[in-house]
Amino acid sequence: MLYSIVETAKANRLKPEAYLQYLFEQLPQLPNLQDATALEKPAPWSPALPITCRLF
């Protein structure tokens, strides 16, 4: 599963280490992981991701 997350991050032009750190910090704070819309913000294609996760 971790490999899939890293490869998806790479495919979406993200820094895998920064993206994983962001996920580990943000996912525990999400109110309801059963709600699919709650997972939209941390998705690797989300425009809401911080700049620090993106490759330039």
JOGISUL-V840167 format. One record per residue. N is the residue number from 1. RES is the residue in three letters. PHI is phi in radians with two decimals (NA if undefined). BURIAL is 1 if it has 24 or more other ideal C-beta (glycine too) atoms within 12 Angstrom, else 0. Layout:
n;res;phi;burial
N;RES;PHI;BURIAL
N;RES;PHI;BURIAL
This chain:
n;res;phi;burial
1;MET;NA;0
2;LEU;-1.10;0
3;TYR;-1.03;0
4;SER;-1.10;0
5;ILE;-1.13;0
6;VAL;-1.12;0
7;GLU;-1.17;0
8;THR;-1.18;0
9;ALA;-1.09;1
10;LYS;-1.07;0
11;ALA;-1.12;0
12;ASN;-1.75;0
13;ARG;1.00;0
14;LEU;-1.97;1
15;LYS;-1.41;0
16;PRO;-0.98;1
17;GLU;-1.13;0
18;ALA;-1.16;0
19;TYR;-1.17;1
20;LEU;-1.10;1
21;GLN;-1.06;0
22;TYR;-1.03;1
23;LEU;-1.08;1
24;PHE;-1.13;0
25;GLU;-1.44;0
26;GLN;-1.59;0
27;LEU;-1.04;0
28;PRO;-1.13;0
29;GLN;-1.57;0
30;LEU;-1.20;0
31;PRO;-1.19;0
32;ASN;-2.57;0
33;LEU;-1.29;0
34;GLN;-1.32;0
35;ASP;-1.46;0
36;ALA;-1.07;0
37;THR;-1.23;0
38;ALA;-1.19;0
39;LEU;-1.57;0
40;GLU;-1.21;0
41;LYS;-1.09;0
42;PRO;-1.50;1
43;ALA;-1.10;1
44;PRO;-1.13;1
45;TRP;-1.73;0
46;SER;-1.26;0
47;PRO;-1.24;0
48;ALA;-1.43;0
49;LEU;-1.15;1
50;PRO;-1.17;0
51;ILE;-1.03;0
52;THR;-1.11;0
53;CYS;-1.51;1
54;ARG;-1.62;0
55;LEU;-1.51;0
56;PHE;-2.05;0
